[in-house]
Amino acid sequence: MIESARQQWEEGSRRLAAEARDEVRYSQLCDLVDTVRDRLRLKIGQHFSLEELAAAHAVAEDWVREVVREETPPAARVGVRDVALVQDAAFHAYSRGAGNYRP
């Protein structure tokens, strides 16, 4: 479970990096990733394991979608696939703080 989650998170991070060619869109997505990461910190705290993070990821879709909806300006182009990208990239970034993180 953890390895597949980590692969999914890494793919989200790669997809985010691929958006860098469109500066405005990339900036919007990065802001959303930061916001989701901040909310994640509130939900699971600063001391956590990869197992706890993977469990949080498994039930995060609804609250991440709500965060994206709340934080996205009306004129921004953010779709369903973007919510998954933001979620996975945020979890990837946050995973580095896990007590049992290994690259």
Contact map, one row per residue, 1 for C-alpha under 8 A:
1111100000000000000000000000000000000000000000000000010000000000000000000000000000000000000000000000000
1111110000000000000000000000000000000000000000000110010000000000000000000000000000000000000000000000000
1111111000000000000000000000000000000000000000000000000000000000000000000000000000000000000000000000000
1111111100000000000000000000000000000000000000000000000000000000000000000000000000000000000000000000000
1111111110000000000000000000000000000000000000000000010000000000000000000000000000000000000000000000000
0111111111000000000000000000000000000000000000000000000000000000000000000000000000000000000100000000000
0011111111100000000000000000000000000000000000000000000000000000000000000000000000000000000000000000000
0001111111110000000000000000000000000000000000000000000000000000000000000000000000000001000000000000000
0000111111111000000000000000000000000000000000000000000000000000000000000000000000000001111100000000000
0000011111111100000000000000000000000000000000000000000000000000000000000000000000000001100100000000000
0000001111111110000000000000000000000000000000000000000000000000000000000000000000000001100000000000000
0000000111111111000000000000000000000000000000000000000000000000000000000000000000011111100100000000000
0000000011111111100000000000000000000000000000000000000000000000000000000000000000001001110110000000000
0000000001111111110000000000000000000000000000000000000000000000000000000000000000000000000000000000000
0000000000111111111000000000000000000000000000000000000000000000000000000000000000001000000000000000000
0000000000011111111100000100110000000000000000000000000000000000000000000000000000001100100000000000000
0000000000001111111100000000000000000000000000000000000000000000000000000000000000000000000000000000000
0000000000000111111110000000000000000000000000000000000000000000000000000000000000000000000000000000000
0000000000000011111111101100000000000000000000000000000000000000000000000000000000000000000000000000000
0000000000000001111111101100000000000000000000000000000000000000000000000000000000000000000000000000000
0000000000000000011111100100000000000000000000000000000000000000000000000000000000000000000000000000000
0000000000000000001111111100000000000000000000000000000000000000000000000000000000000000000000000000000
0000000000000000001111111110000000000000000000000000000000000000000000000000000000000000000000000000000
0000000000000000000001111111000000000000000000000000000000000000000000000000000000000000000000000000000
0000000000000000001101111111100000000000000000000000000000000000000000000001100000000000000000000000000
0000000000000001001111111111110000000000000000000000000000000000000000000000000000000000000000000000000
0000000000000000000000111111111000000000000000000000000000000000000000000000000000000000000000000000000
0000000000000000000000011111111100000000000000000000000000000000000000010001000000000000000000000000000
0000000000000001000000001111111110000000000000000000000000000000000000000000000001000100000000000000000
0000000000000001000000000111111111000000000000000000000000000000000000000000000000000100000000000000000
0000000000000000000000000011111111100000000000000000000000000000000000000000000000000000000000000000000
0000000000000000000000000001111111110000000000000000000000000000001100110000000000000100000000000000000
0000000000000000000000000000111111111000000000000000000000000000000000000000000000000110110000000000000
0000000000000000000000000000011111111100000000000000000000000000000000000000000000000000010000000000000
0000000000000000000000000000001111111110000000000000000000000000001000000000000000000000000000000000000
0000000000000000000000000000000111111111000000000000000000000001001000000000000000000110010000000000000
0000000000000000000000000000000011111111100000000000000000000000000000000000000000000000011011000000000
0000000000000000000000000000000001111111110000000000000000000000000000000000000000000000000000000000000
0000000000000000000000000000000000111111111000000000000000000000000000000000000000000000000000000000000
0000000000000000000000000000000000011111111110000000000000000000000000000000000000000000000000000000000
0000000000000000000000000000000000001111111111000000000000000000000000000000000000000000000000000000000
0000000000000000000000000000000000000111111110000000000000000000000000000000000000000000000000000000000
0000000000000000000000000000000000000011111110000000000000000000000000000000000000000000000000000000000
0000000000000000000000000000000000000001111111110001100100000000000000000000000000000000000000000000000
0000000000000000000000000000000000000001111111110000000000000000000000000000000000000000000000000000000
0000000000000000000000000000000000000000100111110000000000000000000000000000000000000000000000001000000
0000000000000000000000000000000000000000000111111000000000000000000000000000000000000000000000001110000
0000000000000000000000000000000000000000000111111101100000000000000000000000000000000000000000001110000
0000000000000000000000000000000000000000000000111111100000000000000000000000000000000000000000000111100
0100000000000000000000000000000000000000000000011111110000000000000000000000000000000000000000100111100
0100000000000000000000000000000000000000000000001111111000000000000000000000000000000000000000000000000
0000000000000000000000000000000000000000000100011111111100000000000000000000000000000000000000000000000
0000000000000000000000000000000000000000000100011111111110000000000000000000000000000000001000100000000
1100100000000000000000000000000000000000000000000111111111000000000000000000000000000000000000000000000
0000000000000000000000000000000000000000000000000011111111100000000000000000000000000000000000000000000
0000000000000000000000000000000000000000000100000001111111110000000000000000000000000000000000000000000
0000000000000000000000000000000000000000000000000000111111111000000000000000000000000000001000000000000
0000000000000000000000000000000000000000000000000000011111111000000000000000000000000000000000000000000
0000000000000000000000000000000000000000000000000000001111111100000000000000000000000000000000000000000
0000000000000000000000000000000000000000000000000000000111111111000000000000000000000010000000000000000
0000000000000000000000000000000000000000000000000000000011111111100000000000000000010010000000000000000
0000000000000000000000000000000000000000000000000000000000111111110000000000000000000000000000000000000
0000000000000000000000000000000000000000000000000000000000011111111000000000000000000000000000000000000
0000000000000000000000000000000000010000000000000000000000011111111100000000000000100010000000000000000
0000000000000000000000000000000000000000000000000000000000001111111110000000000000100000000000000000000
0000000000000000000000000000000000000000000000000000000000000111111111000000000000000000000000000000000
0000000000000000000000000000000100110000000000000000000000000011111111100000000000000000000000000000000
0000000000000000000000000000000100000000000000000000000000000001111111110000000000100000000000000000000
0000000000000000000000000000000000000000000000000000000000000000111111110000000000000000000000000000000
0000000000000000000000000000000000000000000000000000000000000000011111110000000000000000000000000000000
0000000000000000000000000000000100000000000000000000000000000000001111111000000000000000000000000000000
0000000000000000000000000001000100000000000000000000000000000000000111111101010000000000000000000000000
0000000000000000000000000000000000000000000000000000000000000000000000111111000000000000000000000000000
0000000000000000000000000000000000000000000000000000000000000000000000011111000000000000000000000000000
0000000000000000000000000000000000000000000000000000000000000000000000001111100000000000000000000000000
0000000000000000000000001001000000000000000000000000000000000000000000011111110000000000000000000000000
0000000000000000000000001000000000000000000000000000000000000000000000000011111000000000000000000000000
0000000000000000000000000000000000000000000000000000000000000000000000010001111101100000000000000000000
0000000000000000000000000000000000000000000000000000000000000000000000000000111111100000000000000000000
0000000000000000000000000000000000000000000000000000000000000000000000000000011111110000000000000000000
0000000000000000000000000000000000000000000000000000000000000000000000000000001111111000000000000000000
0000000000000000000000000000100000000000000000000000000000000000000000000000011111111100000000000000000
0000000000000000000000000000000000000000000000000000000000000001100100000000011111111110000000000000000
0000000000010000000000000000000000000000000000000000000000001000000000000000000111111111000000000000000
0000000000011011000000000000000000000000000000000000000000000000000000000000000011111111100000000000000
0000000000010001000000000000110110010000000000000000000000000000000000000000000001111111110000000000000
0000000000010000000000000000000010010000000000000000000000011001000000000000000000111111111000000000000
0000000111111000000000000000000000000000000000000000000000000000000000000000000000011111111100000000000
0000000011111001000000000000000010000000000000000000000000000000000000000000000000001111111110000000000
0000000010001000000000000000000011011000000000000000000000000000000000000000000000000111111111000000000
0000000010000000000000000000000000001000000000000000100010000000000000000000000000000011111111100000000
0000010011011000000000000000000000000000000000000000000000000000000000000000000000000001111111110000000
0000000000001000000000000000000000001000000000000000000000000000000000000000000000000000111111110000000
0000000000000000000000000000000000001000000000000000000000000000000000000000000000000000011111111100000
0000000000000000000000000000000000000000000000000100100000000000000000000000000000000000001111111100100
0000000000000000000000000000000000000000000000000000000000000000000000000000000000000000000111111100110
0000000000000000000000000000000000000000000001110000000000000000000000000000000000000000000001111110100
0000000000000000000000000000000000000000000000111100000000000000000000000000000000000000000001111111100
0000000000000000000000000000000000000000000000111100000000000000000000000000000000000000000000001111100
0000000000000000000000000000000000000000000000001100000000000000000000000000000000000000000000000111110
0000000000000000000000000000000000000000000000001100000000000000000000000000000000000000000000111111111
0000000000000000000000000000000000000000000000000000000000000000000000000000000000000000000000010001111
0000000000000000000000000000000000000000000000000000000000000000000000000000000000000000000000000000111
